[in-house]
Amino acid sequence: MSCLFPYFFPITGCVRETIEEIVFVYEAKFKDEDLYNKTEMVGVETNGERFVVKWFDEEEIKTNNIPFYPDGIVGLLSND
């Protein structure tokens, strides 16, 4: 594991005003390198709900042009 981040965020309509998530960050590489060329991929939550995953330009993330959570994770990005 590369890093662990506690992440607190507000939520509307909940008994608690904030919710905490623990984010585990791992460094990994796709075995199928063609996946790096896709603009979007579909993921599936454990409950079966689908979501879209997109690639973003690293410089846009580093300059805060795109919101990226949890706070502090941008510092893990490198130019390897």
Secondary structure, DSSP 8 states (H G I E B T S, - for coil): --EEEEEEEE-TTSSSSEEEEEEEE-----SSGGGGG-SEEEEE-TTS-EEEEE---HHHHHTTSS--SSTTGGGG----
